[in-house]
Amino acid sequence: MGLLDGQVALIFGIANERSICWGIAQALAAEGARLAVTYQGPALEKRVRPLAEKLGAELCLDCDAVNDDQVEAVFQQVGDHFGHLDAMVHGIAHAHRADLKGRFCDTSRDGFAYALDVSAYTLIHFCRLARPLMEGRDGRVITLTYYGAEKVIPNYHVMGAAKAALEANVRYLAADLAEDGMRINAISAGPIKTLASVGISDFYSIGKAARDNAPMRRLITQDDVAKTSLYLLSDLSSAVTGEVIHVDCGYHVIGM
């Protein structure tokens, strides 16, 4: 018997087989969860749909996270198909490439607003729509953040500000939605090569610094994050909410 037998999980953020959310989806499916996953547009559908089929996902839906009509349609279809929702993974973030280069002080107003909308506000929106589907079910939500929300990481720029906002959202949502039986947590994952991370200039150096300085002297894997996700999205974490859990081989504890 799996930890999540028969429970329904909705996953936003699978882009390809290297995605952290793909690792999470595999872990949830292995523990018996029924899955709904999303993709953004035809290009990503070609990558995501075969992965969804591989796991037996019951829904694979198009969703632009900043298109309110599409987002609302996703939750409507999840409700119509499953009748409820037990767990949700918010694994989406984006910034304009121009705002991840040069100097942080040159970040454009539009670029700043866009990064915070996609990377931080969407968690609020998704939780609001998930609430009626999770009512009375110990609803569990996780999002993905990064150490650049806490400390300056070269070339992370506006994403650092967006992830800091995301982590604040986790705390405020945890306090607000506890009365509805929902728990909201975040995983601060160490550097891992994904479609999103390769957009950061000199990502290789960031990964090398993490590997060379982390107490465990290695980089994280998809499986490392997936196992922590399973903890947060199951009854094993029944009294945990509002947390940012670091899965980074201890890198965040090192000062010098």
Contacts in CASP RR format, 6 or more apart in sequence:
PFRMAT RR
TARGET T0000
AUTHOR 0000-0000-0000
METHOD contacts of the structure
MODEL  1
MGLLDGQVALIFGIANERSICWGIAQALAAEGARLAVTYQGPALEKRVRP
LAEKLGAELCLDCDAVNDDQVEAVFQQVGDHFGHLDAMVHGIAHAHRADL
KGRFCDTSRDGFAYALDVSAYTLIHFCRLARPLMEGRDGRVITLTYYGAE
KVIPNYHVMGAAKAALEANVRYLAADLAEDGMRINAISAGPIKTLASVGI
SDFYSIGKAARDNAPMRRLITQDDVAKTSLYLLSDLSSAVTGEVIHVDCG
YHVIGM
2 31 0 8 1.000
2 32 0 8 1.000
3 31 0 8 1.000
3 32 0 8 1.000
3 230 0 8 1.000
3 234 0 8 1.000
3 235 0 8 1.000
3 236 0 8 1.000
4 28 0 8 1.000
4 31 0 8 1.000
4 32 0 8 1.000
4 33 0 8 1.000
4 86 0 8 1.000
4 87 0 8 1.000
4 230 0 8 1.000
4 233 0 8 1.000
4 234 0 8 1.000
5 31 0 8 1.000
5 32 0 8 1.000
5 33 0 8 1.000
6 32 0 8 1.000
6 33 0 8 1.000
6 34 0 8 1.000
7 32 0 8 1.000
7 33 0 8 1.000
7 34 0 8 1.000
7 86 0 8 1.000
7 87 0 8 1.000
8 33 0 8 1.000
8 34 0 8 1.000
8 35 0 8 1.000
8 36 0 8 1.000
8 78 0 8 1.000
8 82 0 8 1.000
8 83 0 8 1.000
8 84 0 8 1.000
8 85 0 8 1.000
8 86 0 8 1.000
8 87 0 8 1.000
9 25 0 8 1.000
9 28 0 8 1.000
9 33 0 8 1.000
9 34 0 8 1.000
9 35 0 8 1.000
9 36 0 8 1.000
9 85 0 8 1.000
9 86 0 8 1.000
9 87 0 8 1.000
9 88 0 8 1.000
9 89 0 8 1.000
9 233 0 8 1.000
10 35 0 8 1.000
10 36 0 8 1.000
10 37 0 8 1.000
10 38 0 8 1.000
10 74 0 8 1.000
10 78 0 8 1.000
10 85 0 8 1.000
10 87 0 8 1.000
10 88 0 8 1.000
10 89 0 8 1.000
10 130 0 8 1.000
11 21 0 8 1.000
11 24 0 8 1.000
11 25 0 8 1.000
11 28 0 8 1.000
11 35 0 8 1.000
11 36 0 8 1.000
11 37 0 8 1.000
11 38 0 8 1.000
11 88 0 8 1.000
11 89 0 8 1.000
11 91 0 8 1.000
12 21 0 8 1.000
12 37 0 8 1.000
12 38 0 8 1.000
12 63 0 8 1.000
12 65 0 8 1.000
12 88 0 8 1.000
12 89 0 8 1.000
12 90 0 8 1.000
12 91 0 8 1.000
12 92 0 8 1.000
12 126 0 8 1.000
13 19 0 8 1.000
13 21 0 8 1.000
13 37 0 8 1.000
13 38 0 8 1.000
13 89 0 8 1.000
13 91 0 8 1.000
13 92 0 8 1.000
14 21 0 8 1.000
14 22 0 8 1.000
14 25 0 8 1.000
14 37 0 8 1.000
14 38 0 8 1.000
14 39 0 8 1.000
14 48 0 8 1.000
14 51 0 8 1.000
14 52 0 8 1.000
15 21 0 8 1.000
15 22 0 8 1.000
15 39 0 8 1.000
15 44 0 8 1.000
15 47 0 8 1.000
15 48 0 8 1.000
15 194 0 8 1.000
15 195 0 8 1.000
15 196 0 8 1.000
16 22 0 8 1.000
16 47 0 8 1.000
16 48 0 8 1.000
16 51 0 8 1.000
16 195 0 8 1.000
17 51 0 8 1.000
18 193 0 8 1.000
18 194 0 8 1.000
18 195 0 8 1.000
18 222 0 8 1.000
19 194 0 8 1.000
19 195 0 8 1.000
20 91 0 8 1.000
20 144 0 8 1.000
20 189 0 8 1.000
20 192 0 8 1.000
20 194 0 8 1.000
20 222 0 8 1.000
20 225 0 8 1.000
20 226 0 8 1.000
21 89 0 8 1.000
21 91 0 8 1.000
21 144 0 8 1.000
22 51 0 8 1.000
22 222 0 8 1.000
23 222 0 8 1.000
23 223 0 8 1.000
23 225 0 8 1.000
23 226 0 8 1.000
24 89 0 8 1.000
24 225 0 8 1.000
24 226 0 8 1.000
24 229 0 8 1.000
24 230 0 8 1.000
25 35 0 8 1.000
25 37 0 8 1.000
25 51 0 8 1.000
25 55 0 8 1.000
25 57 0 8 1.000
25 89 0 8 1.000
26 55 0 8 1.000
26 226 0 8 1.000
27 223 0 8 1.000
27 226 0 8 1.000
27 227 0 8 1.000
27 229 0 8 1.000
27 230 0 8 1.000
28 35 0 8 1.000
28 87 0 8 1.000
28 229 0 8 1.000
28 230 0 8 1.000
28 233 0 8 1.000
29 35 0 8 1.000
29 55 0 8 1.000
29 56 0 8 1.000
29 57 0 8 1.000
31 230 0 8 1.000
31 234 0 8 1.000
33 86 0 8 1.000
33 87 0 8 1.000
34 58 0 8 1.000
34 82 0 8 1.000
35 52 0 8 1.000
35 55 0 8 1.000
35 56 0 8 1.000
35 57 0 8 1.000
35 58 0 8 1.000
35 59 0 8 1.000
36 57 0 8 1.000
36 58 0 8 1.000
36 59 0 8 1.000
36 60 0 8 1.000
36 61 0 8 1.000
36 74 0 8 1.000
36 77 0 8 1.000
36 78 0 8 1.000
36 81 0 8 1.000
36 82 0 8 1.000
37 48 0 8 1.000
37 51 0 8 1.000
37 52 0 8 1.000
37 57 0 8 1.000
37 59 0 8 1.000
37 60 0 8 1.000
37 61 0 8 1.000
38 48 0 8 1.000
38 60 0 8 1.000
38 61 0 8 1.000
38 62 0 8 1.000
38 63 0 8 1.000
38 74 0 8 1.000
39 45 0 8 1.000
39 47 0 8 1.000
39 48 0 8 1.000
39 49 0 8 1.000
39 60 0 8 1.000
39 61 0 8 1.000
39 62 0 8 1.000
39 63 0 8 1.000
40 62 0 8 1.000
40 63 0 8 1.000
40 64 0 8 1.000
40 65 0 8 1.000
41 62 0 8 1.000
41 64 0 8 1.000
45 60 0 8 1.000
45 62 0 8 1.000
48 60 0 8 1.000
49 60 0 8 1.000
52 60 0 8 1.000
53 60 0 8 1.000
58 81 0 8 1.000
58 82 0 8 1.000
59 77 0 8 1.000
59 78 0 8 1.000
59 81 0 8 1.000
61 73 0 8 1.000
61 74 0 8 1.000
61 77 0 8 1.000
62 70 0 8 1.000
63 70 0 8 1.000
63 71 0 8 1.000
63 73 0 8 1.000
63 74 0 8 1.000
64 70 0 8 1.000
64 71 0 8 1.000
65 71 0 8 1.000
65 92 0 8 1.000
65 118 0 8 1.000
65 122 0 8 1.000
66 117 0 8 1.000
66 118 0 8 1.000
66 122 0 8 1.000
68 125 0 8 1.000
71 122 0 8 1.000
71 125 0 8 1.000
71 126 0 8 1.000
71 129 0 8 1.000
72 129 0 8 1.000
75 129 0 8 1.000
75 130 0 8 1.000
75 133 0 8 1.000
78 85 0 8 1.000
78 133 0 8 1.000
79 85 0 8 1.000
79 133 0 8 1.000
83 133 0 8 1.000
84 133 0 8 1.000
84 134 0 8 1.000
84 137 0 8 1.000
85 130 0 8 1.000
85 133 0 8 1.000
85 134 0 8 1.000
85 137 0 8 1.000
85 139 0 8 1.000
86 134 0 8 1.000
86 137 0 8 1.000
86 138 0 8 1.000
86 139 0 8 1.000
86 140 0 8 1.000
87 139 0 8 1.000
87 140 0 8 1.000
87 141 0 8 1.000
87 233 0 8 1.000
88 126 0 8 1.000
88 127 0 8 1.000
88 130 0 8 1.000
88 134 0 8 1.000
88 139 0 8 1.000
88 140 0 8 1.000
88 141 0 8 1.000
88 142 0 8 1.000
89 141 0 8 1.000
89 142 0 8 1.000
89 143 0 8 1.000
89 229 0 8 1.000
89 233 0 8 1.000
90 122 0 8 1.000
90 123 0 8 1.000
90 126 0 8 1.000
90 141 0 8 1.000
90 142 0 8 1.000
90 143 0 8 1.000
90 144 0 8 1.000
91 143 0 8 1.000
91 144 0 8 1.000
92 118 0 8 1.000
92 119 0 8 1.000
92 122 0 8 1.000
93 115 0 8 1.000
93 118 0 8 1.000
93 119 0 8 1.000
93 144 0 8 1.000
93 159 0 8 1.000
93 162 0 8 1.000
93 163 0 8 1.000
93 166 0 8 1.000
93 196 0 8 1.000
94 114 0 8 1.000
94 115 0 8 1.000
94 118 0 8 1.000
94 119 0 8 1.000
94 196 0 8 1.000
95 111 0 8 1.000
95 114 0 8 1.000
95 115 0 8 1.000
95 118 0 8 1.000
95 119 0 8 1.000
95 157 0 8 1.000
95 158 0 8 1.000
95 159 0 8 1.000
95 162 0 8 1.000
96 108 0 8 1.000
96 111 0 8 1.000
96 114 0 8 1.000
96 115 0 8 1.000
97 199 0 8 1.000
98 108 0 8 1.000
99 107 0 8 1.000
99 108 0 8 1.000
99 111 0 8 1.000
99 112 0 8 1.000
99 115 0 8 1.000
99 157 0 8 1.000
99 158 0 8 1.000
100 155 0 8 1.000
100 156 0 8 1.000
100 157 0 8 1.000
100 158 0 8 1.000
100 159 0 8 1.000
100 199 0 8 1.000
100 200 0 8 1.000
100 201 0 8 1.000
101 155 0 8 1.000
101 157 0 8 1.000
101 201 0 8 1.000
102 155 0 8 1.000
102 157 0 8 1.000
104 157 0 8 1.000
104 158 0 8 1.000
107 157 0 8 1.000
107 158 0 8 1.000
111 158 0 8 1.000
112 158 0 8 1.000
112 161 0 8 1.000
115 158 0 8 1.000
115 159 0 8 1.000
115 161 0 8 1.000
115 162 0 8 1.000
116 161 0 8 1.000
116 162 0 8 1.000
116 165 0 8 1.000
118 162 0 8 1.000
119 159 0 8 1.000
119 162 0 8 1.000
119 163 0 8 1.000
119 165 0 8 1.000
119 166 0 8 1.000
120 162 0 8 1.000
120 163 0 8 1.000
120 165 0 8 1.000
120 166 0 8 1.000
120 169 0 8 1.000
121 169 0 8 1.000
123 141 0 8 1.000
123 143 0 8 1.000
123 166 0 8 1.000
123 169 0 8 1.000
123 170 0 8 1.000
123 173 0 8 1.000
124 169 0 8 1.000
124 173 0 8 1.000
126 141 0 8 1.000
127 141 0 8 1.000
127 173 0 8 1.000
127 177 0 8 1.000
127 182 0 8 1.000
127 184 0 8 1.000
130 139 0 8 1.000
130 141 0 8 1.000
130 182 0 8 1.000
131 177 0 8 1.000
131 180 0 8 1.000
131 182 0 8 1.000
134 180 0 8 1.000
134 181 0 8 1.000
134 182 0 8 1.000
135 180 0 8 1.000
135 181 0 8 1.000
136 180 0 8 1.000
136 181 0 8 1.000
137 181 0 8 1.000
138 181 0 8 1.000
138 183 0 8 1.000
138 235 0 8 1.000
138 238 0 8 1.000
139 181 0 8 1.000
139 182 0 8 1.000
139 183 0 8 1.000
140 182 0 8 1.000
140 183 0 8 1.000
140 185 0 8 1.000
140 232 0 8 1.000
140 233 0 8 1.000
140 234 0 8 1.000
140 237 0 8 1.000
141 173 0 8 1.000
141 182 0 8 1.000
141 183 0 8 1.000
141 184 0 8 1.000
141 185 0 8 1.000
142 184 0 8 1.000
142 185 0 8 1.000
142 186 0 8 1.000
142 187 0 8 1.000
142 229 0 8 1.000
142 232 0 8 1.000
142 233 0 8 1.000
143 166 0 8 1.000
143 169 0 8 1.000
143 170 0 8 1.000
143 184 0 8 1.000
143 185 0 8 1.000
143 186 0 8 1.000
143 187 0 8 1.000
144 186 0 8 1.000
144 187 0 8 1.000
144 189 0 8 1.000
144 225 0 8 1.000
145 163 0 8 1.000
145 166 0 8 1.000
145 167 0 8 1.000
145 170 0 8 1.000
145 186 0 8 1.000
145 187 0 8 1.000
145 188 0 8 1.000
145 189 0 8 1.000
145 244 0 8 1.000
146 153 0 8 1.000
146 156 0 8 1.000
146 159 0 8 1.000
146 160 0 8 1.000
146 163 0 8 1.000
146 188 0 8 1.000
146 189 0 8 1.000
146 190 0 8 1.000
147 153 0 8 1.000
147 188 0 8 1.000
147 190 0 8 1.000
147 246 0 8 1.000
147 248 0 8 1.000
147 251 0 8 1.000
147 252 0 8 1.000
148 156 0 8 1.000
148 159 0 8 1.000
148 160 0 8 1.000
148 163 0 8 1.000
148 164 0 8 1.000
149 160 0 8 1.000
149 163 0 8 1.000
149 164 0 8 1.000
149 166 0 8 1.000
149 167 0 8 1.000
149 188 0 8 1.000
150 164 0 8 1.000
150 188 0 8 1.000
150 252 0 8 1.000
153 160 0 8 1.000
153 206 0 8 1.000
154 201 0 8 1.000
154 202 0 8 1.000
154 205 0 8 1.000
154 206 0 8 1.000
155 200 0 8 1.000
155 201 0 8 1.000
155 202 0 8 1.000
155 206 0 8 1.000
156 200 0 8 1.000
159 200 0 8 1.000
166 186 0 8 1.000
167 186 0 8 1.000
167 244 0 8 1.000
170 184 0 8 1.000
170 185 0 8 1.000
170 186 0 8 1.000
170 242 0 8 1.000
170 243 0 8 1.000
170 244 0 8 1.000
171 242 0 8 1.000
173 182 0 8 1.000
173 184 0 8 1.000
173 242 0 8 1.000
174 183 0 8 1.000
174 184 0 8 1.000
174 185 0 8 1.000
174 241 0 8 1.000
174 242 0 8 1.000
175 242 0 8 1.000
177 184 0 8 1.000
178 241 0 8 1.000
183 232 0 8 1.000
183 237 0 8 1.000
183 240 0 8 1.000
183 241 0 8 1.000
183 242 0 8 1.000
184 241 0 8 1.000
184 242 0 8 1.000
185 232 0 8 1.000
185 237 0 8 1.000
185 240 0 8 1.000
185 241 0 8 1.000
185 242 0 8 1.000
185 243 0 8 1.000
185 244 0 8 1.000
185 245 0 8 1.000
186 242 0 8 1.000
186 243 0 8 1.000
186 244 0 8 1.000
186 245 0 8 1.000
187 225 0 8 1.000
187 228 0 8 1.000
187 229 0 8 1.000
187 232 0 8 1.000
187 244 0 8 1.000
187 245 0 8 1.000
187 246 0 8 1.000
187 247 0 8 1.000
188 244 0 8 1.000
188 245 0 8 1.000
188 246 0 8 1.000
188 247 0 8 1.000
188 248 0 8 1.000
188 252 0 8 1.000
189 220 0 8 1.000
189 224 0 8 1.000
189 225 0 8 1.000
189 247 0 8 1.000
189 248 0 8 1.000
190 210 0 8 1.000
190 219 0 8 1.000
190 220 0 8 1.000
190 246 0 8 1.000
190 247 0 8 1.000
190 248 0 8 1.000
190 249 0 8 1.000
190 251 0 8 1.000
191 197 0 8 1.000
191 203 0 8 1.000
191 206 0 8 1.000
191 207 0 8 1.000
191 210 0 8 1.000
191 219 0 8 1.000
191 220 0 8 1.000
192 219 0 8 1.000
192 220 0 8 1.000
192 221 0 8 1.000
192 222 0 8 1.000
192 225 0 8 1.000
193 203 0 8 1.000
197 203 0 8 1.000
200 206 0 8 1.000
207 219 0 8 1.000
210 219 0 8 1.000
210 248 0 8 1.000
210 249 0 8 1.000
210 251 0 8 1.000
211 217 0 8 1.000
211 218 0 8 1.000
211 219 0 8 1.000
213 251 0 8 1.000
213 254 0 8 1.000
214 248 0 8 1.000
214 249 0 8 1.000
214 250 0 8 1.000
214 251 0 8 1.000
214 254 0 8 1.000
215 249 0 8 1.000
215 250 0 8 1.000
215 251 0 8 1.000
215 253 0 8 1.000
215 254 0 8 1.000
216 249 0 8 1.000
216 250 0 8 1.000
217 249 0 8 1.000
218 249 0 8 1.000
219 249 0 8 1.000
220 247 0 8 1.000
220 248 0 8 1.000
220 249 0 8 1.000
224 247 0 8 1.000
225 247 0 8 1.000
228 245 0 8 1.000
228 247 0 8 1.000
230 236 0 8 1.000
231 237 0 8 1.000
232 240 0 8 1.000
232 245 0 8 1.000
246 252 0 8 1.000
END
